[in-house]
Amino acid sequence: MNTQYLQFNEKDLSTAGEFIRQGKLVAFPTETVYGLGANAFDVEAVKSTYVAKGRPSDNPLIVHVHCKEQISQIARTISPDAEKIIDNLMPASITVVLPKRSIIDDCITAGLDTVAIRMPESVQARTFLRHCVVPVTAPSANTSGRPSPTTWQRVRDDLDGKISAVLCGEPCNVGIESTVLDLSGDEPLILRPGIVTPEQIEKVLGKKVTIVTDPKSKVNSPGVRYKHYAPKIPMALNLDGDVAKIKDCYDNLVKEGFNPVLLVESPQSFKGCNAVCIGTNDDEVAHNLFENLRILENDYDYIVASFSSKTAFAQSILNRLIRSAGNNLF
């Protein structure tokens, strides 16, 4: 397949929208990561997403919309709590899980009676979605299990020749996927953490939200059941920032014949080591995380990362780091 690389002009946006309505796949930028778009009302198009990514078909997809009116096309009911989130936090990097209408096929929801819905904050994303007319399913535009792409060039690395088009937009400014909030039952549940924090959600709802930590109970959330965000090389993660401990890990890897690199908050503390800054604050860490992993895997053969921030948003970043490292913590 010859993948077309399109720009954000009226002609190319019209082409991209037409591709979606024809059942083709188009990658596009959001504020979180690049998504791989398919017509949510076209079962064969949605199924082709799983093939292009190599994604397990029992992993639900998020349906993307450009306006509130589209939500009622795909959600069977919208609870008072969901109305509050939609009216006060959307568009944003948040996904809500609601009971689905029958028009949403089981291949989107992995057989569940709920559907995950998101209205991106990115103006470019919503402009593209308006040109599509139909709601659009969009997992991250990468090979399944790999670090999510935050630039169109990274989409090209993974999916060139496998999809019809890539909309070449701005680099993603958030850098990690959306918060997933389950509002399909009586209790609000955060199934996947993101930049929209529990505190922000609780302020809007006026009630406590529960953060689900048991992976077995997250089955109705996209992006939590399988290994994710992994670089091609081994990775270890330190959570306390102990310089001596990190240096010992690095030295032991060198003795074992590896060419490791440190991805740490203060590279200057590790003289004589290959060291790269993970970020000077949480926003920087999130923005650069997946790109850093993709760059470092090409130059080294082991990544030793350290992240010790304790803020609400830091927990979302830590979620991605732990999974990138395959729970290899020290």
C-alpha positions as YAML, in Angstrom:
chain: A
units: angstrom
residues:
- id: 1
  name: MET
  ca: [0.00, 0.00, 0.00]
- id: 2
  name: ASN
  ca: [1.21, 3.51, -0.84]
- id: 3
  name: THR
  ca: [0.70, 5.64, 2.27]
- id: 4
  name: GLN
  ca: [-0.10, 9.29, 1.49]
- id: 5
  name: TYR
  ca: [1.31, 12.03, 3.71]
- id: 6
  name: LEU
  ca: [-1.29, 14.79, 3.91]
- id: 7
  name: GLN
  ca: [-1.19, 18.36, 5.24]
- id: 8
  name: PHE
  ca: [-3.67, 20.43, 7.23]
- id: 9
  name: ASN
  ca: [-5.20, 22.28, 4.31]
- id: 10
  name: GLU
  ca: [-8.77, 22.08, 3.06]
- id: 11
  name: LYS
  ca: [-7.94, 19.85, 0.10]
- id: 12
  name: ASP
  ca: [-6.00, 17.28, 2.13]
- id: 13
  name: LEU
  ca: [-8.48, 17.35, 5.02]
- id: 14
  name: SER
  ca: [-11.30, 16.63, 2.58]
- id: 15
  name: THR
  ca: [-9.26, 13.73, 1.18]
- id: 16
  name: ALA
  ca: [-8.61, 12.38, 4.68]
- id: 17
  name: GLY
  ca: [-12.29, 12.62, 5.60]
- id: 18
  name: GLU
  ca: [-13.28, 10.85, 2.38]
- id: 19
  name: PHE
  ca: [-10.75, 8.09, 3.09]
- id: 20
  name: ILE
  ca: [-12.39, 7.49, 6.47]
- id: 21
  name: ARG
  ca: [-15.89, 7.32, 4.97]
- id: 22
  name: GLN
  ca: [-14.56, 4.86, 2.34]
- id: 23
  name: GLY
  ca: [-13.39, 2.51, 5.08]
- id: 24
  name: LYS
  ca: [-9.69, 3.38, 4.89]
- id: 25
  name: LEU
  ca: [-7.29, 4.10, 7.76]
- id: 26
  name: VAL
  ca: [-5.88, 7.57, 8.43]
- id: 27
  name: ALA
  ca: [-3.44, 8.48, 11.22]
- id: 28
  name: PHE
  ca: [-3.94, 11.92, 12.76]
- id: 29
  name: PRO
  ca: [-2.53, 14.03, 15.61]
- id: 30
  name: THR
  ca: [-4.24, 14.63, 18.93]
- id: 31
  name: GLU
  ca: [-2.85, 16.44, 21.95]
- id: 32
  name: THR
  ca: [-2.00, 13.11, 23.61]
- id: 33
  name: VAL
  ca: [-0.54, 10.84, 20.89]
- id: 34
  name: TYR
  ca: [-1.17, 10.20, 17.20]
- id: 35
  name: GLY
  ca: [-4.30, 8.10, 16.61]
- id: 36
  name: LEU
  ca: [-5.09, 5.56, 13.88]
- id: 37
  name: GLY
  ca: [-8.53, 6.53, 12.62]
- id: 38
  name: ALA
  ca: [-11.26, 4.31, 11.16]
- id: 39
  name: ASN
  ca: [-14.99, 4.84, 10.55]
- id: 40
  name: ALA
  ca: [-16.68, 3.69, 13.77]
- id: 41
  name: PHE
  ca: [-19.78, 2.67, 11.78]
- id: 42
  name: ASP
  ca: [-17.80, 0.47, 9.36]
- id: 43
  name: VAL
  ca: [-17.05, -2.90, 10.93]
- id: 44
  name: GLU
  ca: [-14.54, -3.99, 8.28]
- id: 45
  name: ALA
  ca: [-12.64, -0.69, 8.60]
- id: 46
  name: VAL
  ca: [-12.45, -1.10, 12.37]
- id: 47
  name: LYS
  ca: [-11.23, -4.69, 12.03]
- id: 48
  name: SER
  ca: [-8.49, -3.54, 9.65]
- id: 49
  name: THR
  ca: [-7.16, -1.34, 12.47]
- id: 50
  name: TYR
  ca: [-6.35, -4.43, 14.52]
- id: 51
  name: VAL
  ca: [-4.54, -5.95, 11.53]
- id: 52
  name: ALA
  ca: [-2.47, -2.82, 10.77]
- id: 53
  name: LYS
  ca: [-1.36, -2.49, 14.40]
- id: 54
  name: GLY
  ca: [-1.10, -6.19, 15.23]
- id: 55
  name: ARG
  ca: [-3.45, -5.36, 18.13]
- id: 56
  name: PRO
  ca: [-5.38, -8.09, 20.02]
- id: 57
  name: SER
  ca: [-9.06, -7.91, 19.09]
- id: 58
  name: ASP
  ca: [-10.18, -8.22, 22.71]
- id: 59
  name: ASN
  ca: [-8.65, -4.81, 23.50]
- id: 60
  name: PRO
  ca: [-11.41, -2.14, 23.25]
- id: 61
  name: LEU
  ca: [-11.04, 0.97, 21.09]
- id: 62
  name: ILE
  ca: [-11.86, 4.61, 21.87]
- id: 63
  name: VAL
  ca: [-14.39, 6.36, 19.64]
- id: 64
  name: HIS
  ca: [-13.42, 9.97, 18.86]
- id: 65
  name: VAL
  ca: [-15.97, 12.73, 18.25]
- id: 66
  name: HIS
  ca: [-15.71, 16.43, 17.42]
- id: 67
  name: CYS
  ca: [-18.80, 17.68, 19.26]
- id: 68
  name: LYS
  ca: [-21.21, 16.81, 22.08]
- id: 69
  name: GLU
  ca: [-24.01, 15.96, 19.66]
- id: 70
  name: GLN
  ca: [-22.05, 13.00, 18.31]
- id: 71
  name: ILE
  ca: [-21.82, 11.46, 21.79]
- id: 72
  name: SER
  ca: [-25.56, 10.78, 21.87]
- id: 73
  name: GLN
  ca: [-25.22, 8.95, 18.53]
- id: 74
  name: ILE
  ca: [-23.10, 6.27, 20.15]
- id: 75
  name: ALA
  ca: [-23.97, 6.32, 23.87]
- id: 76
  name: ARG
  ca: [-27.29, 4.73, 24.87]
- id: 77
  name: THR
  ca: [-27.56, 6.80, 28.05]
- id: 78
  name: ILE
  ca: [-25.64, 9.79, 29.39]
- id: 79
  name: SER
  ca: [-25.79, 10.01, 33.18]
- id: 80
  name: PRO
  ca: [-25.86, 13.29, 35.13]
- id: 81
  name: ASP
  ca: [-22.19, 12.69, 36.07]
- id: 82
  name: ALA
  ca: [-21.31, 12.18, 32.41]
- id: 83
  name: GLU
  ca: [-23.14, 15.39, 31.49]
- id: 84
  name: LYS
  ca: [-21.01, 17.26, 34.05]
- id: 85
  name: ILE
  ca: [-17.77, 15.85, 32.66]
- id: 86
  name: ILE
  ca: [-18.77, 16.52, 29.04]
- id: 87
  name: ASP
  ca: [-19.88, 20.09, 29.78]
- id: 88
  name: ASN
  ca: [-17.00, 21.03, 32.09]
- id: 89
  name: LEU
  ca: [-13.97, 19.01, 30.97]
- id: 90
  name: MET
  ca: [-14.45, 18.33, 27.27]
- id: 91
  name: PRO
  ca: [-12.81, 18.81, 24.86]
- id: 92
  name: ALA
  ca: [-9.83, 17.49, 26.81]
- id: 93
  name: SER
  ca: [-7.51, 14.54, 27.33]
- id: 94
  name: ILE
  ca: [-10.25, 12.49, 28.97]
- id: 95
  name: THR
  ca: [-12.23, 9.48, 27.76]
- id: 96
  name: VAL
  ca: [-15.61, 8.54, 29.26]
- id: 97
  name: VAL
  ca: [-16.99, 5.00, 29.27]
- id: 98
  name: LEU
  ca: [-20.78, 4.88, 28.79]
- id: 99
  name: PRO
  ca: [-23.44, 2.31, 27.84]
- id: 100
  name: LYS
  ca: [-23.29, 1.85, 24.07]
- id: 101
  name: ARG
  ca: [-25.93, 2.00, 21.35]
- id: 102
  name: SER
  ca: [-26.36, -1.04, 19.10]
- id: 103
  name: ILE
  ca: [-24.83, 0.90, 16.17]
- id: 104
  name: ILE
  ca: [-21.46, 0.43, 17.88]
- id: 105
  name: ASP
  ca: [-20.31, -3.06, 16.94]
- id: 106
  name: ASP
  ca: [-18.85, -5.50, 19.43]
- id: 107
  name: CYS
  ca: [-15.53, -5.42, 17.55]
- id: 108
  name: ILE
  ca: [-15.05, -1.88, 18.90]
- id: 109
  name: THR
  ca: [-15.90, -2.72, 22.51]
- id: 110
  name: ALA
  ca: [-14.44, -6.25, 22.69]
- id: 111
  name: GLY
  ca: [-17.97, -7.55, 23.26]
- id: 112
  name: LEU
  ca: [-18.72, -5.21, 26.16]
- id: 113
  name: ASP
  ca: [-21.96, -3.27, 26.53]
- id: 114
  name: THR
  ca: [-20.01, -0.03, 27.06]
- id: 115
  name: VAL
  ca: [-18.15, 2.28, 24.71]
- id: 116
  name: ALA
  ca: [-15.20, 4.60, 25.40]
- id: 117
  name: ILE
  ca: [-15.72, 8.10, 23.97]
- id: 118
  name: ARG
  ca: [-13.30, 11.01, 23.66]
- id: 119
  name: MET
  ca: [-13.48, 14.57, 22.32]
- id: 120
  name: PRO
  ca: [-9.84, 15.65, 21.84]
- id: 121
  name: GLU
  ca: [-8.61, 19.02, 23.00]
- id: 122
  name: SER
  ca: [-6.43, 19.31, 19.88]
- id: 123
  name: VAL
  ca: [-7.93, 21.72, 17.36]
- id: 124
  name: GLN
  ca: [-6.21, 19.80, 14.57]
- id: 125
  name: ALA
  ca: [-7.82, 16.55, 15.73]
- id: 126
  name: ARG
  ca: [-11.31, 18.04, 15.92]
- id: 127
  name: THR
  ca: [-10.88, 19.71, 12.52]
- id: 128
  name: PHE
  ca: [-10.05, 16.33, 11.00]
- id: 129
  name: LEU
  ca: [-12.96, 14.67, 12.82]
- id: 130
  name: ARG
  ca: [-15.38, 17.28, 11.46]
- id: 131
  name: HIS
  ca: [-14.24, 16.43, 7.93]
- id: 132
  name: CYS
  ca: [-14.86, 12.74, 8.64]
- id: 133
  name: VAL
  ca: [-18.52, 13.44, 9.57]
- id: 134
  name: VAL
  ca: [-18.77, 10.00, 11.24]
- id: 135
  name: PRO
  ca: [-17.35, 9.10, 14.68]
- id: 136
  name: VAL
  ca: [-13.86, 7.64, 14.41]
- id: 137
  name: THR
  ca: [-12.19, 4.83, 16.34]
- id: 138
  name: ALA
  ca: [-8.54, 5.64, 17.03]
- id: 139
  name: PRO
  ca: [-6.06, 3.62, 19.06]
- id: 140
  name: SER
  ca: [-2.48, 4.91, 19.04]
- id: 141
  name: ALA
  ca: [-0.97, 4.88, 15.55]
- id: 142
  name: ASN
  ca: [1.86, 2.45, 16.25]
- id: 143
  name: THR
  ca: [2.67, -1.23, 16.18]
- id: 144
  name: SER
  ca: [0.91, -2.77, 19.18]
- id: 145
  name: GLY
  ca: [3.06, -2.80, 22.29]
- id: 146
  name: ARG
  ca: [5.52, -0.15, 21.05]
- id: 147
  name: PRO
  ca: [5.94, 3.34, 22.54]
- id: 148
  name: SER
  ca: [3.08, 5.50, 21.27]
- id: 149
  name: PRO
  ca: [3.96, 7.97, 18.47]
- id: 150
  name: THR
  ca: [3.95, 11.68, 19.26]
- id: 151
  name: THR
  ca: [5.09, 12.85, 15.79]
- id: 152
  name: TRP
  ca: [4.00, 11.88, 12.29]
- id: 153
  name: GLN
  ca: [7.52, 10.63, 11.59]
- id: 154
  name: ARG
  ca: [7.12, 7.96, 14.30]
- id: 155
  name: VAL
  ca: [3.82, 6.90, 12.72]
- id: 156
  name: ARG
  ca: [5.71, 6.50, 9.45]
- id: 157
  name: ASP
  ca: [8.32, 4.35, 11.20]
- id: 158
  name: ASP
  ca: [5.67, 1.83, 12.27]
- id: 159
  name: LEU
  ca: [2.84, 2.02, 9.73]
- id: 160
  name: ASP
  ca: [4.20, 3.21, 6.38]
- id: 161
  name: GLY
  ca: [2.75, 0.98, 3.67]
- id: 162
  name: LYS
  ca: [0.09, -0.42, 6.05]
- id: 163
  name: ILE
  ca: [-2.44, 2.45, 6.07]
- id: 164
  name: SER
  ca: [-3.89, 4.84, 3.48]
- id: 165
  name: ALA
  ca: [-2.73, 8.18, 4.89]
- id: 166
  name: VAL
  ca: [-1.05, 10.12, 7.66]
- id: 167
  name: LEU
  ca: [-2.13, 13.68, 8.48]
- id: 168
  name: CYS
  ca: [1.16, 15.40, 9.22]
- id: 169
  name: GLY
  ca: [0.31, 17.75, 12.06]
- id: 170
  name: GLU
  ca: [2.02, 19.19, 15.09]
- id: 171
  name: PRO
  ca: [3.92, 17.08, 17.62]
- id: 172
  name: CYS
  ca: [1.62, 16.03, 20.46]
- id: 173
  name: ASN
  ca: [1.97, 18.43, 23.39]
- id: 174
  name: VAL
  ca: [0.78, 16.09, 26.19]
- id: 175
  name: GLY
  ca: [2.61, 12.94, 25.15]
- id: 176
  name: ILE
  ca: [0.72, 10.23, 27.06]
- id: 177
  name: GLU
  ca: [-2.74, 8.83, 26.46]
- id: 178
  name: SER
  ca: [-5.99, 10.19, 27.91]
- id: 179
  name: THR
  ca: [-7.46, 9.56, 31.33]
- id: 180
  name: VAL
  ca: [-10.18, 6.89, 31.04]
- id: 181
  name: LEU
  ca: [-13.17, 7.49, 33.35]
- id: 182
  name: ASP
  ca: [-15.87, 4.82, 33.62]
- id: 183
  name: LEU
  ca: [-19.26, 6.46, 34.15]
- id: 184
  name: SER
  ca: [-21.35, 3.47, 33.10]
- id: 185
  name: GLY
  ca: [-22.21, 2.43, 36.66]
- id: 186
  name: ASP
  ca: [-23.12, 3.98, 39.98]
- id: 187
  name: GLU
  ca: [-19.54, 4.81, 40.98]
- id: 188
  name: PRO
  ca: [-17.08, 6.89, 38.90]
- id: 189
  name: LEU
  ca: [-13.96, 4.79, 38.23]
- id: 190
  name: ILE
  ca: [-10.64, 5.90, 36.76]
- id: 191
  name: LEU
  ca: [-9.52, 2.93, 34.66]
- id: 192
  name: ARG
  ca: [-6.44, 4.55, 33.16]
- id: 193
  name: PRO
  ca: [-4.66, 7.61, 34.57]
- id: 194
  name: GLY
  ca: [-3.74, 10.58, 32.40]
- id: 195
  name: ILE
  ca: [-3.16, 14.32, 32.51]
- id: 196
  name: VAL
  ca: [-6.72, 14.93, 33.76]
- id: 197
  name: THR
  ca: [-6.26, 14.06, 37.44]
- id: 198
  name: PRO
  ca: [-8.64, 12.55, 40.01]
- id: 199
  name: GLU
  ca: [-8.72, 15.91, 41.80]
- id: 200
  name: GLN
  ca: [-9.94, 17.69, 38.66]
- id: 201
  name: ILE
  ca: [-12.65, 15.09, 38.12]
- id: 202
  name: GLU
  ca: [-13.76, 15.17, 41.75]
- id: 203
  name: LYS
  ca: [-14.04, 18.96, 41.64]
- id: 204
  name: VAL
  ca: [-16.43, 18.73, 38.68]
- id: 205
  name: LEU
  ca: [-18.48, 15.82, 40.04]
- id: 206
  name: GLY
  ca: [-18.53, 16.91, 43.66]
- id: 207
  name: LYS
  ca: [-17.82, 13.35, 44.74]
- id: 208
  name: LYS
  ca: [-14.96, 10.93, 45.28]
- id: 209
  name: VAL
  ca: [-13.69, 8.87, 42.35]
- id: 210
  name: THR
  ca: [-12.05, 5.48, 42.69]
- id: 211
  name: ILE
  ca: [-8.80, 4.65, 40.91]
- id: 212
  name: VAL
  ca: [-8.83, 1.03, 39.73]
- id: 213
  name: THR
  ca: [-5.49, -0.64, 40.38]
- id: 214
  name: ASP
  ca: [-6.32, -4.31, 39.78]
- id: 215
  name: PRO
  ca: [-5.53, -5.04, 36.10]
- id: 216
  name: LYS
  ca: [-8.13, -7.83, 36.05]
- id: 217
  name: SER
  ca: [-10.87, -5.31, 36.76]
- id: 218
  name: LYS
  ca: [-9.83, -2.96, 33.94]
- id: 219
  name: VAL
  ca: [-11.14, -5.05, 31.08]
- id: 220
  name: ASN
  ca: [-13.54, -2.34, 29.85]
- id: 221
  name: SER
  ca: [-10.76, 0.18, 29.37]
- id: 222
  name: PRO
  ca: [-8.67, 0.53, 26.21]
- id: 223
  name: GLY
  ca: [-4.92, 0.22, 26.57]
- id: 224
  name: VAL
  ca: [-4.58, -1.56, 29.89]
- id: 225
  name: ARG
  ca: [-4.75, -5.32, 29.26]
- id: 226
  name: TYR
  ca: [-1.52, -5.91, 27.36]
- id: 227
  name: LYS
  ca: [2.14, -4.97, 27.44]
- id: 228
  name: HIS
  ca: [2.47, -1.41, 26.23]
- id: 229
  name: TYR
  ca: [4.99, 1.33, 25.47]
- id: 230
  name: ALA
  ca: [7.97, -1.04, 25.38]
- id: 231
  name: PRO
  ca: [11.24, -0.09, 23.67]
- id: 232
  name: LYS
  ca: [13.04, -2.74, 21.64]
- id: 233
  name: ILE
  ca: [15.76, -3.05, 24.30]
- id: 234
  name: PRO
  ca: [15.52, -4.07, 27.98]
- id: 235
  name: MET
  ca: [14.57, -1.39, 30.49]
- id: 236
  name: ALA
  ca: [14.78, -1.08, 34.28]
- id: 237
  name: LEU
  ca: [13.06, 1.55, 36.42]
- id: 238
  name: ASN
  ca: [14.12, 3.16, 39.68]
- id: 239
  name: LEU
  ca: [11.47, 4.91, 41.77]
- id: 240
  name: ASP
  ca: [13.41, 6.62, 44.57]
- id: 241
  name: GLY
  ca: [16.08, 8.61, 42.71]
- id: 242
  name: ASP
  ca: [18.90, 7.06, 44.77]
- id: 243
  name: VAL
  ca: [22.02, 8.08, 42.81]
- id: 244
  name: ALA
  ca: [24.26, 5.36, 44.29]
- id: 245
  name: LYS
  ca: [21.72, 2.63, 43.53]
- id: 246
  name: ILE
  ca: [21.23, 3.85, 39.96]
- id: 247
  name: LYS
  ca: [24.99, 4.11, 39.41]
- id: 248
  name: ASP
  ca: [25.49, 0.55, 40.73]
- id: 249
  name: CYS
  ca: [22.86, -0.74, 38.30]
- id: 250
  name: TYR
  ca: [24.58, 1.07, 35.44]
- id: 251
  name: ASP
  ca: [28.06, -0.22, 36.40]
- id: 252
  name: ASN
  ca: [26.81, -3.80, 36.72]
- id: 253
  name: LEU
  ca: [25.28, -3.62, 33.25]
- id: 254
  name: VAL
  ca: [28.58, -2.37, 31.83]
- id: 255
  name: LYS
  ca: [30.37, -5.28, 33.50]
- id: 256
  name: GLU
  ca: [27.89, -7.64, 31.86]
- id: 257
  name: GLY
  ca: [28.82, -6.24, 28.47]
- id: 258
  name: PHE
  ca: [25.91, -3.87, 27.89]
- id: 259
  name: ASN
  ca: [26.10, -0.34, 26.53]
- id: 260
  name: PRO
  ca: [23.45, 1.19, 28.84]
- id: 261
  name: VAL
  ca: [22.01, 4.68, 29.07]
- id: 262
  name: LEU
  ca: [20.47, 6.49, 32.03]
- id: 263
  name: LEU
  ca: [17.18, 8.35, 31.56]
- id: 264
  name: VAL
  ca: [17.16, 10.41, 34.74]
- id: 265
  name: GLU
  ca: [16.09, 13.70, 36.28]
- id: 266
  name: SER
  ca: [19.66, 14.94, 36.92]
- id: 267
  name: PRO
  ca: [22.16, 13.62, 34.33]
- id: 268
  name: GLN
  ca: [24.88, 15.83, 35.83]
- id: 269
  name: SER
  ca: [24.91, 13.56, 38.89]
- id: 270
  name: PHE
  ca: [26.21, 10.67, 36.78]
- id: 271
  name: LYS
  ca: [29.58, 11.75, 35.43]
- id: 272
  name: GLY
  ca: [31.22, 9.20, 33.16]
- id: 273
  name: CYS
  ca: [27.89, 7.57, 32.32]
- id: 274
  name: ASN
  ca: [25.72, 7.79, 29.24]
- id: 275
  name: ALA
  ca: [22.92, 9.93, 30.67]
- id: 276
  name: VAL
  ca: [19.93, 11.77, 29.21]
- id: 277
  name: CYS
  ca: [17.47, 14.06, 31.01]
- id: 278
  name: ILE
  ca: [14.02, 12.51, 31.41]
- id: 279
  name: GLY
  ca: [12.58, 16.02, 31.97]
- id: 280
  name: THR
  ca: [12.78, 18.92, 34.41]
- id: 281
  name: ASN
  ca: [9.08, 18.72, 35.38]
- id: 282
  name: ASP
  ca: [6.13, 16.37, 34.94]
- id: 283
  name: ASP
  ca: [4.87, 18.04, 31.77]
- id: 284
  name: GLU
  ca: [8.30, 17.68, 30.12]
- id: 285
  name: VAL
  ca: [8.63, 14.05, 31.19]
- id: 286
  name: ALA
  ca: [5.23, 13.16, 29.73]
- id: 287
  name: HIS
  ca: [5.81, 15.14, 26.53]
- id: 288
  name: ASN
  ca: [9.19, 13.53, 25.85]
- id: 289
  name: LEU
  ca: [8.75, 10.03, 27.30]
- id: 290
  name: PHE
  ca: [7.81, 7.93, 24.27]
- id: 291
  name: GLU
  ca: [10.08, 9.87, 21.93]
- id: 292
  name: ASN
  ca: [12.99, 9.38, 24.34]
- id: 293
  name: LEU
  ca: [12.40, 5.63, 24.39]
- id: 294
  name: ARG
  ca: [12.37, 5.43, 20.61]
- id: 295
  name: ILE
  ca: [15.56, 7.49, 20.28]
- id: 296
  name: LEU
  ca: [17.51, 5.65, 22.97]
- id: 297
  name: GLU
  ca: [16.65, 2.17, 21.69]
- id: 298
  name: ASN
  ca: [18.57, 2.97, 18.51]
- id: 299
  name: ASP
  ca: [21.80, 4.04, 20.23]
- id: 300
  name: TYR
  ca: [22.05, 1.81, 23.30]
- id: 301
  name: ASP
  ca: [21.14, -1.72, 24.37]
- id: 302
  name: TYR
  ca: [19.73, -1.13, 27.88]
- id: 303
  name: ILE
  ca: [17.76, 1.77, 29.40]
- id: 304
  name: VAL
  ca: [17.91, 2.54, 33.11]
- id: 305
  name: ALA
  ca: [15.22, 5.10, 33.94]
- id: 306
  name: SER
  ca: [14.52, 6.93, 37.17]
- id: 307
  name: PHE
  ca: [11.46, 8.97, 38.12]
- id: 308
  name: SER
  ca: [10.63, 10.07, 41.65]
- id: 309
  name: SER
  ca: [8.02, 12.83, 41.31]
- id: 310
  name: LYS
  ca: [5.01, 12.32, 43.61]
- id: 311
  name: THR
  ca: [2.42, 14.70, 42.13]
- id: 312
  name: ALA
  ca: [-1.05, 13.61, 40.98]
- id: 313
  name: PHE
  ca: [0.00, 13.79, 37.32]
- id: 314
  name: ALA
  ca: [3.24, 11.94, 38.11]
- id: 315
  name: GLN
  ca: [1.20, 8.83, 38.89]
- id: 316
  name: SER
  ca: [-0.02, 8.80, 35.30]
- id: 317
  name: ILE
  ca: [3.53, 9.06, 33.98]
- id: 318
  name: LEU
  ca: [4.65, 6.33, 36.37]
- id: 319
  name: ASN
  ca: [1.91, 4.08, 35.00]
- id: 320
  name: ARG
  ca: [3.50, 4.30, 31.53]
- id: 321
  name: LEU
  ca: [7.06, 3.94, 32.81]
- id: 322
  name: ILE
  ca: [6.31, 0.80, 34.80]
- id: 323
  name: ARG
  ca: [4.69, -0.82, 31.79]
- id: 324
  name: SER
  ca: [7.52, 0.31, 29.49]
- id: 325
  name: ALA
  ca: [9.94, -1.42, 31.84]
- id: 326
  name: GLY
  ca: [7.78, -4.55, 32.03]
- id: 327
  name: ASN
  ca: [7.60, -4.12, 35.84]
- id: 328
  name: ASN
  ca: [11.40, -4.45, 36.05]
- id: 329
  name: LEU
  ca: [11.78, -2.19, 39.10]
- id: 330
  name: PHE
  ca: [14.69, -1.66, 41.45]
...
